[in-house]
């Protein structure tokens, strides 16, 4: 099972590897498309200096 980790400095989901973050990002995009929300977002993955994991940057930043 996948255990969801959180960033030590915030509510963001923490992914241990870039691959997992990229996969999660893809899932988000597919989910948005299925809901009819096909607006392009500047979402991407980035390395976190706080928890040394990977996060998704969303349009809220
Ligand atoms: Zn973090």
PDB file of the backbone (N, CA, C, O) and the ligand in Angstrom, with CONECT records:
HET     ZN  A 101       1
ATOM      1  N   UNK A   1       0.839  -1.198   0.000  1.00  0.00           N
ATOM      2  CA  UNK A   1       0.000   0.000   0.000  1.00  0.00           C
ATOM      3  C   UNK A   1       0.875   1.250   0.000  1.00  0.00           C
ATOM      4  O   UNK A   1       2.009   1.246   0.480  1.00  0.00           O
ATOM      5  N   UNK A   2       0.322   2.286  -0.540  1.00  0.00           N
ATOM      6  CA  UNK A   2       1.049   3.559  -0.556  1.00  0.00           C
ATOM      7  C   UNK A   2       0.717   4.351   0.702  1.00  0.00           C
ATOM      8  O   UNK A   2      -0.448   4.615   0.999  1.00  0.00           O
ATOM      9  N   UNK A   3       1.738   4.715   1.417  1.00  0.00           N
ATOM     10  CA  UNK A   3       1.517   5.557   2.586  1.00  0.00           C
ATOM     11  C   UNK A   3       1.757   7.007   2.193  1.00  0.00           C
ATOM     12  O   UNK A   3       2.768   7.341   1.574  1.00  0.00           O
ATOM     13  N   UNK A   4       0.826   7.845   2.558  1.00  0.00           N
ATOM     14  CA  UNK A   4       0.929   9.251   2.204  1.00  0.00           C
ATOM     15  C   UNK A   4       1.739   9.995   3.246  1.00  0.00           C
ATOM     16  O   UNK A   4       1.376  10.038   4.422  1.00  0.00           O
ATOM     17  N   UNK A   5       2.822  10.570   2.806  1.00  0.00           N
ATOM     18  CA  UNK A   5       3.640  11.377   3.704  1.00  0.00           C
ATOM     19  C   UNK A   5       3.362  12.845   3.455  1.00  0.00           C
ATOM     20  O   UNK A   5       2.902  13.241   2.385  1.00  0.00           O
ATOM     21  N   UNK A   6       3.649  13.629   4.455  1.00  0.00           N
ATOM     22  CA  UNK A   6       3.442  15.070   4.321  1.00  0.00           C
ATOM     23  C   UNK A   6       4.759  15.794   4.561  1.00  0.00           C
ATOM     24  O   UNK A   6       5.649  15.317   5.264  1.00  0.00           O
ATOM     25  N   UNK A   7       4.841  16.958   3.949  1.00  0.00           N
ATOM     26  CA  UNK A   7       6.026  17.782   4.140  1.00  0.00           C
ATOM     27  C   UNK A   7       6.097  18.227   5.585  1.00  0.00           C
ATOM     28  O   UNK A   7       5.076  18.538   6.200  1.00  0.00           O
ATOM     29  N   UNK A   8       7.298  18.257   6.124  1.00  0.00           N
ATOM     30  CA  UNK A   8       7.466  18.683   7.516  1.00  0.00           C
ATOM     31  C   UNK A   8       7.176  20.165   7.681  1.00  0.00           C
ATOM     32  O   UNK A   8       7.019  20.648   8.803  1.00  0.00           O
ATOM     33  N   UNK A   9       7.104  20.894   6.562  1.00  0.00           N
ATOM     34  CA  UNK A   9       6.890  22.340   6.653  1.00  0.00           C
ATOM     35  C   UNK A   9       5.543  22.754   6.079  1.00  0.00           C
ATOM     36  O   UNK A   9       5.322  23.941   5.842  1.00  0.00           O
ATOM     37  N   UNK A  10       4.643  21.818   5.850  1.00  0.00           N
ATOM     38  CA  UNK A  10       3.355  22.215   5.303  1.00  0.00           C
ATOM     39  C   UNK A  10       2.487  21.025   5.003  1.00  0.00           C
ATOM     40  O   UNK A  10       2.862  19.885   5.277  1.00  0.00           O
ATOM     41  N   UNK A  11       1.321  21.285   4.437  1.00  0.00           N
ATOM     42  CA  UNK A  11       0.344  20.229   4.182  1.00  0.00           C
ATOM     43  C   UNK A  11       0.588  19.467   2.891  1.00  0.00           C
ATOM     44  O   UNK A  11      -0.158  18.541   2.569  1.00  0.00           O
ATOM     45  N   UNK A  12       1.614  19.840   2.152  1.00  0.00           N
ATOM     46  CA  UNK A  12       1.813  19.211   0.858  1.00  0.00           C
ATOM     47  C   UNK A  12       2.164  17.737   0.986  1.00  0.00           C
ATOM     48  O   UNK A  12       2.847  17.311   1.918  1.00  0.00           O
ATOM     49  N   UNK A  13       1.675  16.979   0.019  1.00  0.00           N
ATOM     50  CA  UNK A  13       2.005  15.560  -0.011  1.00  0.00           C
ATOM     51  C   UNK A  13       3.466  15.407  -0.431  1.00  0.00           C
ATOM     52  O   UNK A  13       3.940  16.075  -1.350  1.00  0.00           O
ATOM     53  N   UNK A  14       4.155  14.524   0.255  1.00  0.00           N
ATOM     54  CA  UNK A  14       5.562  14.323  -0.035  1.00  0.00           C
ATOM     55  C   UNK A  14       5.749  13.008  -0.796  1.00  0.00           C
ATOM     56  O   UNK A  14       5.245  11.962  -0.388  1.00  0.00           O
ATOM     57  N   UNK A  15       6.472  13.082  -1.892  1.00  0.00           N
ATOM     58  CA  UNK A  15       6.795  11.894  -2.660  1.00  0.00           C
ATOM     59  C   UNK A  15       8.284  11.622  -2.520  1.00  0.00           C
ATOM     60  O   UNK A  15       9.100  12.533  -2.658  1.00  0.00           O
ATOM     61  N   UNK A  16       8.636  10.383  -2.248  1.00  0.00           N
ATOM     62  CA  UNK A  16      10.046  10.060  -1.988  1.00  0.00           C
ATOM     63  C   UNK A  16      10.928  10.159  -3.225  1.00  0.00           C
ATOM     64  O   UNK A  16      12.128  10.411  -3.115  1.00  0.00           O
ATOM     65  N   UNK A  17      10.345   9.963  -4.390  1.00  0.00           N
ATOM     66  CA  UNK A  17      11.149  10.011  -5.609  1.00  0.00           C
ATOM     67  C   UNK A  17      10.476  10.891  -6.645  1.00  0.00           C
ATOM     68  O   UNK A  17       9.275  11.153  -6.579  1.00  0.00           O
ATOM     69  N   UNK A  18      11.271  11.342  -7.603  1.00  0.00           N
ATOM     70  CA  UNK A  18      10.710  12.173  -8.655  1.00  0.00           C
ATOM     71  C   UNK A  18       9.713  11.377  -9.492  1.00  0.00           C
ATOM     72  O   UNK A  18       8.690  11.907  -9.926  1.00  0.00           O
ATOM     73  N   UNK A  19      10.022  10.106  -9.714  1.00  0.00           N
ATOM     74  CA  UNK A  19       9.122   9.270 -10.508  1.00  0.00           C
ATOM     75  C   UNK A  19       7.719   9.234  -9.898  1.00  0.00           C
ATOM     76  O   UNK A  19       6.719   9.335 -10.608  1.00  0.00           O
ATOM     77  N   UNK A  20       7.664   9.089  -8.577  1.00  0.00           N
ATOM     78  CA  UNK A  20       6.356   9.020  -7.931  1.00  0.00           C
ATOM     79  C   UNK A  20       5.631  10.348  -8.024  1.00  0.00           C
ATOM     80  O   UNK A  20       4.412  10.392  -8.190  1.00  0.00           O
ATOM     81  N   UNK A  21       6.387  11.431  -7.915  1.00  0.00           N
ATOM     82  CA  UNK A  21       5.774  12.750  -8.042  1.00  0.00           C
ATOM     83  C   UNK A  21       5.238  12.958  -9.455  1.00  0.00           C
ATOM     84  O   UNK A  21       4.144  13.490  -9.644  1.00  0.00           O
ATOM     85  N   UNK A  22       6.022  12.532 -10.444  1.00  0.00           N
ATOM     86  CA  UNK A  22       5.589  12.677 -11.835  1.00  0.00           C
ATOM     87  C   UNK A  22       4.335  11.854 -12.101  1.00  0.00           C
ATOM     88  O   UNK A  22       3.435  12.295 -12.815  1.00  0.00           O
ATOM     89  N   UNK A  23       4.282  10.664 -11.527  1.00  0.00           N
ATOM     90  CA  UNK A  23       3.106   9.811 -11.692  1.00  0.00           C
ATOM     91  C   UNK A  23       1.881  10.455 -11.069  1.00  0.00           C
ATOM     92  O   UNK A  23       0.793  10.436 -11.646  1.00  0.00           O
ATOM     93  N   UNK A  24       2.068  11.025  -9.886  1.00  0.00           N
ATOM     94  CA  UNK A  24       0.956  11.694  -9.208  1.00  0.00           C
ATOM     95  C   UNK A  24       0.482  12.894 -10.015  1.00  0.00           C
ATOM     96  O   UNK A  24      -0.715  13.164 -10.105  1.00  0.00           O
ATOM     97  N   UNK A  25       1.435  13.606 -10.599  1.00  0.00           N
ATOM     98  CA  UNK A  25       1.091  14.765 -11.419  1.00  0.00           C
ATOM     99  C   UNK A  25       0.261  14.345 -12.616  1.00  0.00           C
ATOM    100  O   UNK A  25      -0.704  15.010 -12.992  1.00  0.00           O
ATOM    101  N   UNK A  26       0.660  13.218 -13.210  1.00  0.00           N
ATOM    102  CA  UNK A  26      -0.073  12.698 -14.356  1.00  0.00           C
ATOM    103  C   UNK A  26      -1.497  12.335 -13.948  1.00  0.00           C
ATOM    104  O   UNK A  26      -2.451  12.618 -14.672  1.00  0.00           O
ATOM    105  N   UNK A  27      -1.632  11.705 -12.779  1.00  0.00           N
ATOM    106  CA  UNK A  27      -2.961  11.357 -12.281  1.00  0.00           C
ATOM    107  C   UNK A  27      -3.817  12.597 -12.107  1.00  0.00           C
ATOM    108  O   UNK A  27      -5.006  12.584 -12.427  1.00  0.00           O
ATOM    109  N   UNK A  28      -3.225  13.663 -11.604  1.00  0.00           N
ATOM    110  CA  UNK A  28      -3.966  14.917 -11.413  1.00  0.00           C
ATOM    111  C   UNK A  28      -4.459  15.446 -12.741  1.00  0.00           C
ATOM    112  O   UNK A  28      -5.604  15.883 -12.861  1.00  0.00           O
ATOM    113  N   UNK A  29      -3.584  15.404 -13.746  1.00  0.00           N
ATOM    114  CA  UNK A  29      -3.964  15.941 -15.050  1.00  0.00           C
ATOM    115  C   UNK A  29      -5.064  15.116 -15.684  1.00  0.00           C
ATOM    116  O   UNK A  29      -5.986  15.661 -16.292  1.00  0.00           O
ATOM    117  N   UNK A  30      -4.971  13.797 -15.544  1.00  0.00           N
ATOM    118  CA  UNK A  30      -6.007  12.923 -16.096  1.00  0.00           C
ATOM    119  C   UNK A  30      -7.328  13.169 -15.387  1.00  0.00           C
ATOM    120  O   UNK A  30      -8.379  13.246 -16.023  1.00  0.00           O
ATOM    121  N   UNK A  31      -7.268  13.293 -14.062  1.00  0.00           N
ATOM    122  CA  UNK A  31      -8.472  13.544 -13.295  1.00  0.00           C
ATOM    123  C   UNK A  31      -9.126  14.855 -13.698  1.00  0.00           C
ATOM    124  O   UNK A  31     -10.348  14.931 -13.820  1.00  0.00           O
ATOM    125  N   UNK A  32      -8.321  15.881 -13.903  1.00  0.00           N
ATOM    126  CA  UNK A  32      -8.852  17.186 -14.292  1.00  0.00           C
ATOM    127  C   UNK A  32      -9.501  17.100 -15.665  1.00  0.00           C
ATOM    128  O   UNK A  32     -10.548  17.702 -15.903  1.00  0.00           O
ATOM    129  N   UNK A  33      -8.876  16.348 -16.570  1.00  0.00           N
ATOM    130  CA  UNK A  33      -9.421  16.214 -17.919  1.00  0.00           C
ATOM    131  C   UNK A  33     -10.753  15.477 -17.880  1.00  0.00           C
ATOM    132  O   UNK A  33     -11.691  15.836 -18.592  1.00  0.00           O
ATOM    133  N   UNK A  34     -10.831  14.443 -17.043  1.00  0.00           N
ATOM    134  CA  UNK A  34     -12.061  13.667 -16.944  1.00  0.00           C
ATOM    135  C   UNK A  34     -13.194  14.506 -16.369  1.00  0.00           C
ATOM    136  O   UNK A  34     -14.362  14.274 -16.680  1.00  0.00           O
ATOM    137  N   UNK A  35     -12.855  15.472 -15.537  1.00  0.00           N
ATOM    138  CA  UNK A  35     -13.883  16.336 -14.970  1.00  0.00           C
ATOM    139  C   UNK A  35     -14.236  17.482 -15.905  1.00  0.00           C
ATOM    140  O   UNK A  35     -15.083  18.313 -15.580  1.00  0.00           O
ATOM    141  N   UNK A  36     -13.595  17.529 -17.057  1.00  0.00           N
ATOM    142  CA  UNK A  36     -13.896  18.575 -18.016  1.00  0.00           C
ATOM    143  C   UNK A  36     -13.079  19.834 -17.787  1.00  0.00           C
ATOM    144  O   UNK A  36     -13.300  20.862 -18.426  1.00  0.00           O
ATOM    145  N   UNK A  37     -12.143  19.737 -16.875  1.00  0.00           N
ATOM    146  CA  UNK A  37     -11.292  20.896 -16.612  1.00  0.00           C
ATOM    147  C   UNK A  37      -9.983  20.724 -17.367  1.00  0.00           C
ATOM    148  O   UNK A  37      -9.041  20.107 -16.869  1.00  0.00           O
ATOM    149  N   UNK A  38      -9.936  21.263 -18.548  1.00  0.00           N
ATOM    150  CA  UNK A  38      -8.744  21.065 -19.376  1.00  0.00           C
ATOM    151  C   UNK A  38      -7.920  22.334 -19.501  1.00  0.00           C
ATOM    152  O   UNK A  38      -7.110  22.485 -20.416  1.00  0.00           O
ATOM    153  N   UNK A  39      -8.142  23.230 -18.574  1.00  0.00           N
ATOM    154  CA  UNK A  39      -7.291  24.417 -18.574  1.00  0.00           C
ATOM    155  C   UNK A  39      -5.849  24.000 -18.287  1.00  0.00           C
ATOM    156  O   UNK A  39      -5.580  23.148 -17.441  1.00  0.00           O
ATOM    157  N   UNK A  40      -4.969  24.610 -18.995  1.00  0.00           N
ATOM    158  CA  UNK A  40      -3.573  24.264 -18.813  1.00  0.00           C
ATOM    159  C   UNK A  40      -3.048  24.895 -17.535  1.00  0.00           C
ATOM    160  O   UNK A  40      -3.250  26.082 -17.277  1.00  0.00           O
ATOM    161  N   UNK A  41      -2.372  24.077 -16.742  1.00  0.00           N
ATOM    162  CA  UNK A  41      -1.811  24.573 -15.499  1.00  0.00           C
ATOM    163  C   UNK A  41      -0.305  24.433 -15.520  1.00  0.00           C
ATOM    164  O   UNK A  41       0.255  23.584 -16.213  1.00  0.00           O
ATOM    165  N   UNK A  42       0.326  25.277 -14.752  1.00  0.00           N
ATOM    166  CA  UNK A  42       1.775  25.240 -14.691  1.00  0.00           C
ATOM    167  C   UNK A  42       2.265  24.283 -13.607  1.00  0.00           C
ATOM    168  O   UNK A  42       3.250  24.545 -12.917  1.00  0.00           O
ATOM    169  N   UNK A  43       1.549  23.171 -13.479  1.00  0.00           N
ATOM    170  CA  UNK A  43       1.934  22.221 -12.449  1.00  0.00           C
ATOM    171  C   UNK A  43       3.204  21.480 -12.847  1.00  0.00           C
ATOM    172  O   UNK A  43       3.396  21.110 -14.006  1.00  0.00           O
ATOM    173  N   UNK A  44       4.048  21.280 -11.872  1.00  0.00           N
ATOM    174  CA  UNK A  44       5.272  20.534 -12.131  1.00  0.00           C
ATOM    175  C   UNK A  44       5.776  19.968 -10.810  1.00  0.00           C
ATOM    176  O   UNK A  44       5.221  20.236  -9.744  1.00  0.00           O
ATOM    177  N   UNK A  45       6.806  19.205 -10.905  1.00  0.00           N
ATOM    178  CA  UNK A  45       7.377  18.634  -9.695  1.00  0.00           C
ATOM    179  C   UNK A  45       8.625  19.410  -9.309  1.00  0.00           C
ATOM    180  O   UNK A  45       9.310  19.975 -10.162  1.00  0.00           O
ATOM    181  N   UNK A  46       8.907  19.430  -8.023  1.00  0.00           N
ATOM    182  CA  UNK A  46      10.137  20.099  -7.585  1.00  0.00           C
ATOM    183  C   UNK A  46      10.665  19.454  -6.323  1.00  0.00           C
ATOM    184  O   UNK A  46       9.912  18.857  -5.554  1.00  0.00           O
ATOM    185  N   UNK A  47      11.932  19.576  -6.120  1.00  0.00           N
ATOM    186  CA  UNK A  47      12.587  19.004  -4.947  1.00  0.00           C
ATOM    187  C   UNK A  47      12.417  19.963  -3.782  1.00  0.00           C
ATOM    188  O   UNK A  47      12.629  21.168  -3.913  1.00  0.00           O
ATOM    189  N   UNK A  48      12.030  19.408  -2.638  1.00  0.00           N
ATOM    190  CA  UNK A  48      11.805  20.230  -1.452  1.00  0.00           C
ATOM    191  C   UNK A  48      13.051  20.249  -0.581  1.00  0.00           C
ATOM    192  O   UNK A  48      13.632  19.206  -0.279  1.00  0.00           O
ATOM    193  N   UNK A  49      13.450  21.444  -0.184  1.00  0.00           N
ATOM    194  CA  UNK A  49      14.639  21.562   0.655  1.00  0.00           C
ATOM    195  C   UNK A  49      14.330  21.248   2.112  1.00  0.00           C
ATOM    196  O   UNK A  49      15.231  20.955   2.898  1.00  0.00           O
ATOM    197  N   UNK A  50      13.054  21.310   2.465  1.00  0.00           N
ATOM    198  CA  UNK A  50      12.677  21.094   3.866  1.00  0.00           C
ATOM    199  C   UNK A  50      12.678  19.614   4.227  1.00  0.00           C
ATOM    200  O   UNK A  50      13.283  19.210   5.220  1.00  0.00           O
ATOM    201  N   UNK A  51      12.005  18.819   3.424  1.00  0.00           N
ATOM    202  CA  UNK A  51      11.870  17.405   3.765  1.00  0.00           C
ATOM    203  C   UNK A  51      12.669  16.518   2.819  1.00  0.00           C
ATOM    204  O   UNK A  51      12.679  15.296   2.968  1.00  0.00           O
ATOM    205  N   UNK A  52      13.338  17.127   1.849  1.00  0.00           N
ATOM    206  CA  UNK A  52      14.158  16.390   0.887  1.00  0.00           C
ATOM    207  C   UNK A  52      13.341  15.379   0.092  1.00  0.00           C
ATOM    208  O   UNK A  52      13.868  14.386  -0.411  1.00  0.00           O
ATOM    209  N   UNK A  53      12.056  15.652  -0.010  1.00  0.00           N
ATOM    210  CA  UNK A  53      11.199  14.830  -0.856  1.00  0.00           C
ATOM    211  C   UNK A  53      10.824  15.619  -2.092  1.00  0.00           C
ATOM    212  O   UNK A  53      11.447  16.634  -2.407  1.00  0.00           O
ATOM    213  N   UNK A  54       9.818  15.156  -2.782  1.00  0.00           N
ATOM    214  CA  UNK A  54       9.344  15.838  -3.984  1.00  0.00           C
ATOM    215  C   UNK A  54       7.903  16.269  -3.788  1.00  0.00           C
ATOM    216  O   UNK A  54       7.111  15.548  -3.182  1.00  0.00           O
ATOM    217  N   UNK A  55       7.561  17.448  -4.302  1.00  0.00           N
ATOM    218  CA  UNK A  55       6.191  17.948  -4.220  1.00  0.00           C
ATOM    219  C   UNK A  55       5.711  18.346  -5.602  1.00  0.00           C
ATOM    220  O   UNK A  55       6.488  18.457  -6.551  1.00  0.00           O
ATOM    221  N   UNK A  56       4.404  18.556  -5.685  1.00  0.00           N
ATOM    222  CA  UNK A  56       3.823  19.106  -6.897  1.00  0.00           C
ATOM    223  C   UNK A  56       3.570  20.596  -6.675  1.00  0.00           C
ATOM    224  O   UNK A  56       2.939  20.989  -5.694  1.00  0.00           O
ATOM    225  N   UNK A  57       4.056  21.395  -7.570  1.00  0.00           N
ATOM    226  CA  UNK A  57       3.722  22.809  -7.489  1.00  0.00           C
ATOM    227  C   UNK A  57       2.463  23.028  -8.298  1.00  0.00           C
ATOM    228  O   UNK A  57       2.362  22.582  -9.441  1.00  0.00           O
ATOM    229  N   UNK A  58       1.508  23.713  -7.706  1.00  0.00           N
ATOM    230  CA  UNK A  58       0.234  23.920  -8.386  1.00  0.00           C
ATOM    231  C   UNK A  58       0.054  25.390  -8.706  1.00  0.00           C
ATOM    232  O   UNK A  58       0.918  26.218  -8.417  1.00  0.00           O
ATOM    233  N   UNK A  59      -1.071  25.698  -9.301  1.00  0.00           N
ATOM    234  CA  UNK A  59      -1.327  27.070  -9.716  1.00  0.00           C
ATOM    235  C   UNK A  59      -1.563  27.983  -8.515  1.00  0.00           C
ATOM    236  O   UNK A  59      -1.671  29.199  -8.670  1.00  0.00           O
ATOM    237  N   UNK A  60      -1.642  27.403  -7.330  1.00  0.00           N
ATOM    238  CA  UNK A  60      -1.865  28.237  -6.159  1.00  0.00           C
ATOM    239  C   UNK A  60      -0.590  28.963  -5.751  1.00  0.00           C
ATOM    240  O   UNK A  60      -0.618  29.838  -4.885  1.00  0.00           O
ATOM    241  N   UNK A  61       0.525  28.601  -6.373  1.00  0.00           N
ATOM    242  CA  UNK A  61       1.774  29.280  -6.041  1.00  0.00           C
ATOM    243  C   UNK A  61       2.164  30.246  -7.126  1.00  0.00           C
ATOM    244  O   UNK A  61       3.194  30.912  -7.019  1.00  0.00           O
TER     245      UNK A  61
HETATM  246 ZN    ZN A 101       8.732  19.225   1.707  1.00  0.00          ZN
END
